[in-house]
Amino acid sequence: MGKKAIHFGAGNIGPGETAQPDAGPTLGRRAKGSRHSSLAAFADGTQGRGFVACFLHNSGYEVVFADVVDSLIDKINATPSYKVIEVGAEGTAESVITNYRAINSKTHEADLVEEIRTADIVTCSVGPNILKFIAPVIAKGINGRPNGSPLHVIACENAIGATDTLAQFIKDPANTPSDRLEDHHLRARYANSAIDRIVPAQDADAGLDVKLEKFFEWVVEKTPFEDVGIPDIKGINWVDNLGPFIERKLFTVNTGHATAAYHGYNRRKRTVYDALQDKEIMAEVRGALMETKNLIVSKHAIPEEQQAAYVEKIIKRIGNPHLEDAVERVGRAPLRKLSRKERFIGPAAELAERGQPIKFLLDAVEMTFRFQNVDDDEESKELATIMSEHSAEDVVTKVCGIQSGEKIYSQLVQCVKRVQDDSRED
């Protein structure tokens, strides 16, 4: 019997088939849509089909996609292969992906449970807010496994500790009986990861084919798997300490990309590439990444010249003209991106405590708060409502997770007030 991997999040195959996850902090307001409407499609699935599934396929795994969109499931099962197209300044390269199938996790849960029960690995790229929705079916599959045959679980999300978060949902008493928790480690192991590859919006007529950049990095902590066997997946960098890799990526790639997008949106630029051609926006991006560089160098003892070179590489990557990406798409889900451990507030709060500059990060935060009522982005609409109905102090505490005793608190309050005052004047 060959190796089998289950991957949650198969992406989209055309306009209008990828929904945003529910908003994060809602200050007492219920996010729009029911549980199932929030699951209209897993948010980051194209990353999975183009990146994670590609690596699994190249490592000899059969890949079983789990998603909730009937048309996508049907398309995958009716198409024997698709292409992953890597683009860069030096040209393009194509890989053909085969040996996969798909299951609708909403309508065929029992089938998916059985697939998980007999799988070697589960991965996901669904968006951090969706982890709680995929946890119950994973828990059922794990619960049916024999002791001594642990499932390897790796969440591939743009969030710190995403696999730990998924594990908490899986082990919740609502999903795993309390009498099965003591020996749960004999049936499942969990490893956090940092995944880095830019996947832009796909062409409407691309079908299952996925276009992405040539550069990639997939780093996974190996300690949780060492005594049961580290999966043989080509392309993964297995490390003992994942922390520096996660923060370097999140606070450089994601901070830089989002900074360009939010400044670009507020200056009416169409794409991230267009935004980076503006000298003032480029200065903002470089300024924000200089600030995060200071944190990464001092916190993780990474040589300054090494991080400076990494910053230059990232600026070149996010400005790749072959990966045209609309600022609205990159900026989507602003509530999540304004949260405590994310790309702006996370490094800015730590830098403020250290007494180091955060001017450019605060500029990016302000531009993010101005990302309101954007078409096809429910979080931006929820943000507009929150900003109009609550005090700046409440917004900073609930949306950003920052308390009044923290050094960054007053600066964030002033930032929110400026945006609120401008909205009232409009």
C-alpha positions in Angstrom: 0.0 0.0 0.0 1.4 3.4 -1.0 1.8 6.5 1.1 -1.3 8.7 1.4 -1.6 12.3 2.4 -4.8 14.2 3.2 -4.7 17.9 2.3 -7.5 20.3 3.5 -7.9 23.2 1.1 -7.9 22.6 -2.7 -8.2 26.2 -3.8 -10.5 27.7 -6.5 -11.1 27.1 -10.1 -12.7 30.4 -11.1 -14.0 33.7 -10.0 -16.4 33.8 -7.0 -15.6 30.3 -5.7 -13.3 31.3 -2.9 -14.9 32.8 0.2 -13.3 34.6 3.0 -13.2 33.0 6.5 -15.3 34.6 9.2 -13.9 37.7 10.8 -11.8 37.4 13.8 -12.4 39.8 16.7 -16.0 41.2 16.4 -16.4 43.3 19.6 -19.6 41.5 20.4 -20.9 41.4 16.8 -21.5 38.1 15.2 -19.5 37.7 12.0 -21.7 37.6 8.9 -22.7 34.2 7.6 -23.3 30.9 9.2 -20.7 28.2 9.8 -21.4 26.7 6.4 -21.4 30.0 4.5 -18.0 30.7 6.1 -16.9 27.4 4.7 -18.0 28.2 1.1 -14.5 27.4 0.1 -11.3 27.0 2.1 -9.5 30.3 1.8 -5.8 29.5 1.1 -6.3 26.3 -0.9 -4.5 27.4 -4.0 -1.3 27.5 -2.0 -2.1 23.9 -1.1 -2.8 22.6 -4.6 0.2 24.5 -6.0 2.7 24.1 -3.3 2.1 21.5 -0.6 0.3 19.0 -2.8 3.1 19.4 -5.4 5.7 18.5 -2.8 3.7 15.5 -1.5 3.2 14.3 -5.1 6.9 14.6 -5.8 7.6 12.6 -2.7 5.5 9.6 -3.8 2.3 10.3 -1.9 -1.2 9.9 -3.2 -2.9 13.2 -2.3 -6.6 13.3 -1.2 -7.9 16.8 -1.2 -10.7 17.8 1.2 -12.8 20.8 0.4 -16.4 21.9 0.5 -17.2 23.2 -3.0 -19.0 20.7 -5.2 -17.8 22.1 -8.5 -14.2 22.0 -7.3 -14.5 18.5 -6.1 -16.0 17.4 -9.3 -13.4 19.2 -11.4 -10.5 17.5 -9.4 -12.0 14.1 -9.7 -12.7 14.5 -13.5 -9.2 15.8 -14.3 -6.4 13.3 -14.2 -3.6 15.9 -14.0 -2.9 19.6 -13.6 0.2 21.8 -14.0 2.1 23.8 -11.5 3.8 26.7 -13.3 6.8 28.4 -11.6 7.5 31.8 -12.9 10.4 34.2 -12.5 12.6 36.7 -14.2 14.7 33.9 -15.7 11.7 32.1 -17.3 9.1 29.5 -16.4 9.1 25.8 -15.4 6.2 23.4 -15.3 5.5 20.3 -13.2 2.6 17.8 -13.9 0.7 16.6 -10.8 -1.1 13.3 -10.9 -2.2 10.6 -8.4 -4.8 12.7 -6.5 -8.5 12.7 -5.8 -10.9 14.8 -3.8 -13.6 14.4 -1.1 -16.3 16.8 0.0 -15.8 17.1 3.7 -19.3 18.5 4.2 -21.3 15.9 2.4 -19.0 12.8 2.6 -17.7 13.1 6.1 -17.6 9.4 6.8 -15.5 8.7 3.7 -13.1 11.4 4.8 -12.8 10.0 8.3 -11.9 6.7 6.9 -9.2 8.3 4.6 -7.7 10.1 7.6 -7.8 6.9 9.7 -5.6 5.2 7.1 -3.4 8.1 6.0 0.2 8.8 6.8 0.0 12.6 6.9 -2.5 15.4 7.1 -1.7 18.9 5.9 -3.9 22.0 5.5 -3.9 25.5 3.9 -7.3 26.8 4.7 -6.7 30.0 6.6 -6.1 30.3 10.4 -9.8 31.1 11.1 -11.0 27.8 9.5 -8.9 25.5 11.6 -11.6 25.0 14.1 -14.0 23.8 11.4 -11.7 21.1 10.0 -10.7 19.8 13.5 -13.7 17.6 14.2 -13.4 15.4 11.2 -9.6 15.1 11.7 -10.3 14.1 15.4 -12.7 11.4 14.3 -10.1 10.0 11.9 -7.4 10.0 14.6 -9.7 8.4 17.1 -10.2 5.5 14.8 -6.5 4.8 14.4 -4.7 2.0 16.2 -2.2 3.0 18.9 1.4 3.0 17.7 0.5 4.3 14.2 0.5 8.1 14.7 -0.7 10.4 12.0 1.7 13.3 11.1 -0.2 16.6 11.2 1.3 19.8 9.8 -0.7 23.0 9.3 0.7 25.2 6.5 -0.8 28.6 7.4 0.5 32.2 7.6 0.2 32.2 11.3 2.6 31.5 14.3 1.9 28.1 15.9 -0.9 27.1 13.5 -0.4 23.4 14.1 -0.6 23.9 17.8 -3.8 25.8 17.3 -5.2 23.0 15.2 -4.1 20.4 17.8 -5.9 22.3 20.5 -9.2 22.2 18.5 -8.7 18.5 17.8 -8.1 17.7 21.4 -11.0 19.8 22.6 -13.4 17.6 24.6 -16.1 18.3 22.0 -14.0 16.5 19.4 -11.9 14.0 21.3 -13.4 12.0 24.3 -11.5 12.7 27.5 -10.7 9.0 27.9 -8.8 9.1 24.6 -6.5 12.1 25.4 -4.0 10.3 27.6 -2.7 8.1 24.8 -3.6 10.5 22.0 0.1 10.9 21.2 0.2 7.3 20.1 -2.3 8.1 17.3 -1.2 11.6 16.2 1.8 13.9 16.3 1.8 17.6 15.5 4.6 19.8 14.1 4.5 23.5 13.4 5.8 24.8 10.1 6.7 28.0 8.3 5.8 28.0 4.6 6.9 30.7 2.2 5.9 30.9 -1.4 4.0 33.7 -3.2 0.9 32.4 -5.0 -0.9 35.3 -6.8 -4.5 35.4 -8.0 -4.9 32.8 -10.7 -6.2 33.4 -14.2 -9.9 32.8 -14.5 -9.5 30.2 -17.3 -6.6 28.3 -15.6 -8.7 25.4 -14.5 -6.8 23.4 -11.9 -3.4 24.7 -13.1 -1.6 26.9 -10.5 0.9 29.7 -11.2 3.4 30.6 -8.5 6.9 32.0 -7.9 9.9 29.8 -8.2 11.3 30.6 -4.8 10.0 28.4 -1.9 10.8 27.6 1.7 9.0 25.0 3.8 10.5 24.6 7.3 9.0 22.1 9.8 10.0 21.3 13.4 11.3 17.7 13.5 11.3 17.0 17.3 7.6 15.9 17.5 8.3 13.2 14.8 11.8 12.0 15.7 10.7 8.9 17.8 8.1 7.8 15.3 9.8 8.6 12.0 10.2 11.9 10.1 8.2 11.8 6.9 10.2 11.6 3.7 9.0 14.8 1.9 11.3 16.3 -0.6 11.8 20.1 -0.1 11.1 20.3 3.6 13.8 21.7 5.8 13.5 19.9 9.2 14.8 21.9 12.1 15.0 21.7 15.9 13.9 25.3 16.6 11.3 26.7 14.3 10.7 30.1 16.0 13.3 32.1 14.2 12.2 30.8 10.8 8.5 31.6 11.5 9.1 35.1 12.7 11.7 35.9 10.0 9.2 34.9 7.4 6.1 36.4 8.9 7.8 39.7 9.9 9.6 40.1 6.6 7.6 38.4 3.7 4.1 39.0 5.1 4.9 42.4 6.7 6.5 43.7 3.5 3.8 42.3 1.2 0.9 43.7 3.3 2.7 47.0 3.8 2.9 47.5 0.0 -0.7 46.4 -0.4 -2.3 48.7 2.2 -0.2 51.7 1.2 -1.0 50.9 -2.4 -4.7 50.6 -1.8 -4.8 54.0 -0.1 -2.9 55.6 -2.9 -5.1 53.9 -5.5 -2.5 51.6 -7.0 -3.8 48.5 -8.8 -1.2 45.9 -7.9 1.6 45.3 -5.5 4.0 45.7 -8.3 2.5 49.1 -9.2 2.7 50.2 -5.5 6.4 49.4 -5.3 7.1 51.6 -8.3 6.0 54.5 -6.1 9.1 55.9 -4.3 7.2 56.9 -1.2 5.5 53.5 -0.9 8.9 51.7 -1.4 10.3 53.9 1.4 7.5 52.8 3.7 8.1 49.1 2.9 11.8 49.5 3.4 11.3 51.4 6.6 8.9 48.7 8.0 11.3 45.9 7.1 14.2 47.8 8.6 12.3 47.9 11.9 11.4 44.2 11.8 15.1 43.5 10.9 16.1 45.1 14.2 13.8 42.8 16.1 14.8 39.6 14.2 18.5 40.3 14.6 18.4 41.1 18.3 15.9 38.5 19.3 17.2 35.5 17.3 20.9 36.4 17.0 20.7 36.3 13.2 23.7 38.2 11.7 22.6 41.7 10.6 24.1 41.3 7.1 22.2 38.0 6.7 18.9 39.6 7.5 19.6 42.6 5.4 20.3 40.4 2.4 17.0 38.5 3.2 15.1 41.8 3.2 16.5 42.7 -0.2 15.5 39.3 -1.6 12.0 39.7 -0.2 11.5 43.1 -1.7 12.6 41.7 -5.1 10.2 38.8 -4.7 7.1 40.8 -3.7 7.8 43.2 -6.6 8.0 40.4 -9.2 6.2 41.7 -12.2 5.5 38.1 -13.3 3.3 37.6 -10.2 0.9 40.4 -10.6 -1.3 40.6 -7.5 -4.1 43.1 -6.8 -3.7 45.2 -3.6 -7.3 44.3 -2.6 -6.5 40.6 -2.7 -3.2 40.9 -0.8 -4.9 43.2 1.8 -8.0 41.0 2.4 -8.8 39.9 6.0 -7.5 43.1 7.7 -8.9 42.1 11.1 -6.7 39.0 11.2 -3.7 41.0 10.0 -4.2 43.5 12.8 -4.3 40.9 15.5 -1.8 40.5 18.4 0.6 37.9 16.9 0.4 39.0 13.3 2.7 40.8 10.9 2.3 44.3 12.2 1.2 44.4 15.8 3.4 41.4 16.8 6.8 43.0 15.9 5.7 46.5 16.7 4.7 45.6 20.3 7.9 43.9 21.0 10.0 46.7 19.5 8.1 49.3 21.5 8.9 47.3 24.7 12.5 47.3 23.7 12.4 51.1 23.1 13.2 50.7 19.4 11.6 52.7 16.6 8.3 51.6 15.1 7.3 54.6 12.9 6.9 52.7 9.7 5.1 49.8 11.2 2.6 52.2 12.7 2.2 53.8 9.3 1.3 50.4 7.9 -1.1 49.7 10.8 -2.9 53.0 10.0 -3.2 52.1 6.4 -4.6 48.7 7.4 -7.3 50.4 9.6 -8.2 52.4 6.5 -8.8 49.2 4.5 -12.6 49.3 4.9 -15.7 48.3 2.9 -13.7 46.7 0.2 -15.7 44.6 -2.3 -15.7 40.8 -1.7 -13.9 41.2 1.7 -16.2 40.7 4.7 -13.5 41.5 7.2 -13.0 45.0 5.8 -16.7 45.6 6.1 -16.7 44.3 9.7 -13.7 46.6 10.4 -15.7 49.6 9.1 -18.6 48.7 11.5 -16.2 48.2 14.5 -14.5 51.5 13.8 -17.8 53.4 13.6 -19.4 51.9 16.7 -16.5 51.6 19.2 -14.0 53.9 20.9 -10.4 53.8 19.8 -9.4 52.3 23.1 -11.8 49.4 22.6 -10.6 48.8 19.1 -7.0 48.6 20.2 -7.8 46.2 23.0 -10.2 43.9 21.1 -8.9 44.0 17.6 -5.1 44.3 18.3 -5.1 42.5 21.6 -3.0 45.3 23.2 -3.6 46.3 26.8 -3.3 49.7 28.3 -0.1 48.9 30.2 1.8 48.1 27.1 4.2 50.8 25.6 2.6 50.7 22.2 -0.9 51.2 23.5 -1.2 55.0 23.4 0.4 55.2 19.9 -2.1 52.7 18.5 -5.0 54.6 20.1 -3.9 57.8 18.4 -3.6 55.9 15.1 -7.1 54.6 15.4 -8.4 58.0 16.4 -6.9 59.6 13.3 -8.7 57.1 11.1 -12.0 57.5 12.9 -11.7 61.3 12.7 -11.1 61.2 9.0 -14.1 58.9 8.5 -16.3 61.3 10.4 -15.1 64.2 8.2 -15.9 62.2 5.1 
